[in-house]
Amino acid sequence: MPAMYTEERDPEEKTFTVEDAIEKIGFGFLPLKIYVICKTLIATDALEIMLLSLLATEVQCEWSLSEGQVAFISTAVFFGMAVASPVFGLFGDKFGRKVTLLHSAIWVAFFGVLTTFSPVYIWLLLLRGLVGVGMGGIPQGYNLIAEYIPSRYRAKLIVMGETFWCAGSLFEIMLAAFVTPVLGWRWLVALTALPVIVAAFGMAFVPESARYLVAAGERERALSILQAAAKAKHTSLPPGTLSKSIKQEPRGSPRDLFSPEYLRSTLLLWPMWFGVSFAYYGIVLASPLILSHEKDNATVLLVSFLLIDRIGRRKTGILLCVLAATFLALLLLKVSPKWLTFFVFGVRGTTLTAFNLSFVYTIELYPTTVRAVGLGICTGFARFASMVTPFFAQMMLVWSLPLTVGIYSAVCLVCGLLMLLMPIETKGRPLMNHSLSRSSSRTFGFLISHLLSPNHSLDLKSRGQIVIQQSAILRQRREVVVVDVDGDEDAGGADAVAGCLKAADRLGTRSLPGRQCLSGFTQTLCTAGVQSPVKIFLAVTVRGVETRLAAAECGQKLQ
């Protein structure tokens, strides 16, 4: 049977979820504080990466290093990040987002400062690799941000938060300009670790994710945080009590990423993350003017800001990838340096924004119980791409510009195709708390019909079972849930479910209304944003116990 989770409810008492509370509170002081502190920590990632290029020239001159030895410094950092990202993701799901970020920041600061005492090249290589290990946990800041921001602001703020990254890069350049000529590279490395220390101190004032706490069974802590957030905003929580899980699921299990519910998305996400990172870092390495045109990034970020909640994540991602491939192809034209620069930073802006969009989509796709490990593995693929792309962006570019441009254009187009094949559009979708593929068969029995005519009939039988009778003419493919409710619901409640199923058939791929309440029988029905066939997610409450399930994961299709 498919998996499910249950939440303890008093049938006579109103309850609300963390999602309900966050939407009710809105974007107040607490989400703003979390956003600024976490984005500051994410900006330190930019400092450390920018330091690699600034450090290379200095240590090469001082220690007479070869080009290969210099390249290995960057490789060590990216390798550490790639290996550690999934591990920190696992920690984030098992022990919490805040704890993971705090340990990551302390790790980066500690080994960053130790780097200043490197006596020889091998020690520098080792310590920078350990810094990379700590940096593998920093992207988990995106999870903490997303889990406190209302859905209507989430995507925009994550994408526009890239300004923190740009600010971090510019800060490192200015720091190097003033410090290196006077004090040398060791002081530059030490001062680069200072913002990480400040961000780690700030993390002490950031609460743990309320979504994580509920998933971990710590409802009282979550409620206390939400009450403080509501008080700071001069508002109140939704009426009732905060619902809690009475069945604890394993958290941070990578195998959940391969459940039928997420298998296709997972297998598409990994190469997409690799490709987007490959393209972005490739153009960064290939452009000698990259440090002086941050405004070109801002232009593309602004366009994405306007589109991401209008046309959706998938369409925005496809558009960005196609534009990136187009700008790359235009590099082969014989044009003035001004136009060449414009094309280069067109690629930079589109790939950078696509990279940030990947964070948004991944966070909104996976539930709280595996969101951190899912994001961690994806960022690990991105870091491996960062290790591979220099061989194409720098070495192959010297040999053949058309071949290099062709490879990067093809990668961008493949990324666009992968986004097109994604089965779920996450725009407007609430962040899921639990995987829909874990359940027992105690409460529900399921059947699925994958061939359903618009003209179907519904039959109510004993125990509230709803049976879909297929009509003589089967015209459309659909995936529709057939529910056997084990409870004392009345006919009105069963009719409400029947009405939802009819509405799903009529509306096809369009979204359905969120919640209906009839005689104590509550059902939530929504599509998962897929194209075809329709996948319906249904939640019902019987005698105070809520169970959520995904129609596409409920059982075998009838033949």
N, C-alpha and C positions, 0 to 999 in steps of 0.2 A: 504494500500500500504506500501511497505517497506520504511524505512527511508533513507535519503540521506543528504548530505551537498553540498552546492554549493560554488564555489570560483569565485570572481569577476575577470574577465580578459578582456583585450582589445584584440579583435581578431587580430589586426595588431601588437601587442606588445608581445614580449617574456616575459614569467614569469618563476619563479622558486619557489620551496617550501623550507621549512626549511631543509627537508631531503636532497634535492639537494645541498644546501649550506654547510651543515655539511660534506657531502661526498666530496665536492670539496675542502673545507678547509683542511680536514684531521685532524690528531691528533697533534695539535699545543700547544702553550702556554696556551690558555684558557682552553681547555679540560684537560690538565695536572694539572692546578691550581685547577679546580673544583674537579678532581679526588683525588688529595692529601688532600685537605681540607675536602671533604665529607668523605673520607675513614678514616681520622683522627677522625672525629666526630663518625663514626661507630665504630672505635676502642675503644672509650670511653664507648661504650655499653659493650665491653668485660671487661673493668676495673670494671664497676659497678657490673657485674655478678660475676666476680672473687672475688670481695670484699665480697660477701655474704658468701662464705665458709671461708674466712679469718676472717671475723667479728664474725662469729658464736661462735668460741671457746672463743674469748675474752669476749664477753658480757655474755656468759653462765657462765663463771667463776666469773665475777664481780658481776652479779646480781643473781646468783644461779638459772638459768633458767632450766626448764625441756627440754627433747629432743623435745617434742611437741611444746613448745614455741619457740625454736630455729628454727624449721622447718617452723613455721608460718611467720618468717621474710622473707624467700625466697618466700613463697606462696604469701605474700602481694605484693612483687615486681612484680612477674610474673602475678598476677591478675591485677595489675594496668596497666601493659603493654598490656595484652590481651584485656582489656576493652577500652583502649585509642587508640590502633592501628587503628581500623576502623574510629574513630573520627578524628585523625590526617590525615588519608587518605582522608576523606571528605574535610577537610580544604585544603589539598594539591591540590585537583582538583578545589576548589572554589576560593582560595585566593593565590595560588602559592606554588611552591616547596620551594623556598628560605625562604619565610616568615614562613612556617610551620617548617622548620628545625631550623631556628633561635629561634623561640619561644620554640621549644622542648629543644634545648640546654640550653637556659636561665632557663627554668623550672627545668631541671635536676641539673644544677649548684646551683640554689637558694635553693632547698630543700635538696640537697646534703650537702651544708654547714650548713643548719639548723639542720641536723641530728647530727652534732657534739655537739649540745647543749641539746640533749635528756636527761631529768632528770631521767626518768623511762622507763621501757620496753614498755608500751603502746604508749608513744610518739615516741620511736624508730620505732615501728611497723607502726604507722601512717605515719611518715615522709618517711620511706623507701617505703611505698606503693605509696606515692606521687611522689617519685623519679621514681618509675616504670611507673607511668602515663606519665611522660615526656619522658621516654625511648621509649614509644610506637610510638613516631614520628620519631625517629632516622632512622629506615629503609627506610624512604622516601628519604634518601640520595642516595640510589641506583637508584631511578627514575631520580634525577637530573644528576647523572653521565651518565646513559644510554642515556639520551636525548641530550647529547652533544658529545658523542663518535661515530665515524664512525662505521658502521655495521661490518666491517671486524675486528675491535679490541674489540667490545663491550663485547662479551661473555668471551673472554680470560681475559680481564682486570678485569671484575667483579669477576670471579672465582679466579684469582691469587691475587686479592685484599684481600683475606682471610689472607694473610701474615700480614696485618695491625691488624687483630683480634688477631692473634698469638702474635704479638709484644705487643699489649695492655695487653694481659694476662701475659706475661713475665714481663712487666713493673710493673704491680700491685704486682706480687710476689716479685720482687726486692724491691719495695717501702715498702712492709710490712716487709721484712727482716731487713731493716735498720731503719724504723720509729717505728714500734710497740714496740720492746723491750726497746726503749729509751723514746719515747714520748707518747705511748699508742694508743689505737684504735681510739680515737677522732681525733687525728692529722692525722691518716691514712685516715679516712673518708674525712677530710678537703682537704688533698693533692690529694685525688682521684678526687675531684671536679675540681681541677686546670686545667687538660687537657681539660675538658668540656668548661671551661671559655675561654681557648685559642682557641678552635675550634669555639666557638660562635663568638669570635672576628674575626676569619678568614672568617666566613660566610658573614661578612659585605662586603668583597671584591669579593664575588661570585655573578655573575649575575643571574637573574631569568631565568628559562627555556624559550628559544625562542619558543619552541613548545607550551608551555602553553600560552605564550603571544599571539601567533597567534590564538589559540583556543579561547582566551578571547577577541579577537578583537583589541589587542594592537599591530598592525603590525609595527608601527614606532619604538617602543621600541625594538621589536625583530630584526628589520633590523639594528638598531644602534649597538646592541650586535654582530650580525653576521659580520658587517663591521669592528668592532674592532678586532674580532677574525681573520678575513682575513688579516687585516693589521699587526697584531702581527706575523702571519705566513709568511708574505711577499708574499701573494698571493691575489687573487681577488675572488669576488663572481661570480656565474654563470651569464651570460648575461641576461638582462631583469630586471623586478621588482619582488619583493617578493609578491606572491599571498596572498590574504586575504579572510577570510570567510565573506560572506555577510549575512549569516543566522547563528545566534548564537544558539548553542545547549545548553541545560542545562548541567552543568558540575558537576561531583561528585554524580551522581544519582545511588544508588546501584541497582535500578531496571533494569538498562541497562545491568548489569551483567547477568541478567536472560532473556535477549532477545534471540530469536532463534539463533542468531549468536554466542552467547557465553554461552548459557545455559549448554550444555554438558561439555564444558571445565571448567566452574565454579564449577559444581557439582563434577567433578573429582579432581580439584585443591585443594579444601578445605580439604578433607580427606588425600590427598597426603601430603600437608603441615603438617597436624597434625601428620601423620605417620613418616615422615622424622625427624621432631623435636623430637618426642617421642623416636625414635631410637637413635638419636645423643646424646641428654641429658641423656638418660638412660645409655649409655656406658660411658659417662663422669662420672656420679655418681658412677657407678659400678667399675671403675678402680682406685685403689689407687695410681697408678704410672703415672697418666695422665699428671702431670706437667713436666715431665722430658723427654718426647719423642716427641717434636714438629716436629722433622725431619720426623717422619712417616707421618704426615699430608702433609708435603711438597712433599713427593714422590707421593702421590695420586693426589695432586693438579697439579703436573707437567704432569702426565699421562692424566688427564682431560683436561689440557691446550692443549695438542696435539690432543685430540679426539673430543672436543666439536664442532669445526668447520669443522671437517672431516666427521664424521658419523652423526652429528646432535644432537640436544638437547634431543630428545626422546630416541634415541638409547643409548646415553651416560648415561642418567638417568636410563634406564633399566639395563644397564651393572653395574652401581654403586650399584643399589639395590640388584641385584643377587650376586655380590661380597660380599656385606655386610652380606647377609643371609648366604653365604658360610663361611665367617670368623667366624660368630657367631656359626655355627654348629661345626666348628673345635675346639671351646673352650671346647667341651665335651670330646675331646681326652685326654688321659693321656700322656702328653708331657712335655718336660723340661720347666722351667720358661722362658727361652729365647724365645722359640717358642710360649708360651702362651702370652708373652708380644707382640710379633709380630702379633698374631691374634687379640688381643685386639685393637691394634692401626691400624690394617687393617680395623676393623669396624669403629673406630673413623675417619679415613681418608676418607673412602668411604661415610659414612653418612654426614660428614661435607661438602664434595664436592657436594653431592646430595642436601644438604640444600642450598648451594650457587647457584647450577644449577636451583633450584626452583625460585630464584630471577630472573635469566636471562629469564627463560621461561615465567613467569608471566608478566614481564615488556614488553617483545616482543609480548605477546598475546593481551593485552588490549590496546585500543587507548588512546591518551592523555587525552581525556575528562573524562575517568574513570580509568586511570592507577593508580593513587594514592589511590583511595578508594579500587580498586581491590587488590592492594598489601597490603593495610592496613588490610583488612579483612583476607587475607591469613596469614599474620604475627600474627594476633590475634588468629587464630586457632593454630599456632605454639606455641604461649605462653601458651595457655590452655594445650597443650600437655606437656609443661615444668612443669606445676603444677601437672599433673597426673603421669608422669613417675617415680618420686621418690618412689611411693608406690610399683612399680614393681621392679625397679632397686636396691632398698635397702632393703625393707621389704620382698618381695617375694624371693629375692636372698638368704636370710638367710635360708628360709624354703626349697627351692628346686631350685638348679642350672639348671637341665634339663628343668623344666617347664618354668623358666624365659627365658632361651635361646630360647626355642621353641616359646614363645610369641613374642620375639623381631625378631626372624627369620621370623615368619609369617607376622609380620608388614612390614618388608623390602620387602618381596615378593609381598604383596598386593600393596605396593607403586610402585613396578616395573610394576605390572599389570595395575595400574591406569595410569601410564605414557604410557604404550602400547596402552591404549584405548583413549588417547588424540587424538582428530580429526585433530589437526594442528601441523605441524612441522614448528617452527619459524626460523630455520636456513636460513639466507639469506633474510629474510623477512624485509622490511623497517618498522620502527615504524609507526603505523597508527595514524593519528591525530584525526579522528572522528570515532564514531561508524557507521558502515555501515547499521545499522538497523533503522536509523531515516531519513525519507524523506517525501515529499509530492508527489502527483501524477501529478503535473502540467506538468512536462517535459517528463516523460517516462511512457510507459505502459509495463507491463511485463507478460510473460508466461514462464513456465518451463516445459520441457519435461524430465521425468526421465527414459524413455525407448527410447534409441536412437541407431540405428544401425550405424556401421562405414560407411555404404553406404546410406547416407541421401542426400536429395536435398534441395536447398534453393530457395525460391521464393521471389522476391522483389515486394511489393505492394505499394499502395499509402501511403504517409507520411513516406516513408522509412521503413515501417514495414518489419522485416525479419521473415519469417514463416518457421519453420522447419517441413518438411514433413517426417513422419516416413516411412521407407521402409517396404516392405512386411515381411521381416524376421528381427525380433528384437532380437539381439544377446547379446548386452552388456547394462548394466545399466550405465547411465550417468546423471548428473545434468547439464544442459546447459542453459544458459540465452538466452532468445529470446527478442530482444529489439525493441521497437517502438520509433524511434527518432523523436521528434517534432521539426523539424528545416529544414533549406534549405541545407542539405548536398547533395552532388552529388552522382551519382552511384558508383564512385570510392571509396568513403568513405564507402558506404554500402557494397561493395564488400570486402573491407578490413576487416570489421567485420565478414563477411561470411568466409573469409579465416582464421581468428582467430578461429572461431568455428570449422572449419574443422581440424585445427592444434590441437585443444584441444582433439578432438575425436581420432586423430591418436596417439598423445603422451600419452594419458591416464593420469597416475598419475605424469608424469614428468612436470617440470616447463616450462613455455613458455617465449619467449622474452618479454622484458619490454614495449617498446613503438614504435608505428608506426605513421607516419604523412602522410596524403594524403589529399591534397586540403583543408587545414584548418580544417579537421575532424580528431581529435586525439583520439586514443583509447589505453588504457593501459590494458593489459591482463596478468594475472598471476594465477597460481593455489595457493591455500593456504596451500600446503604441505600435503594435506590429502591423505589417501590411496585409499579408494573407498567408495562411488562413487566420481567422480571428482567434485570439487566445483570451479567455475570460478568467479574471481573478474574482473569486467570490469569498465573502466572509459572512458567516451566520452566527447568531447568538441564540442559544437555547438553554433556558434555566440558568442563566448567568455565566455560561461558559462560551467563550468566543473561539472559533477555529477559523483559520484562514487557509486557503488552498489555491492552487493554480490549476485551472482546467487542463492545461497542456501537460501537467505532470500527474494527473489523477489516476491514470491507468492506461491500459492498452486501447487503441482505437478499435472500434468494431469494424469488421470486414464485411 
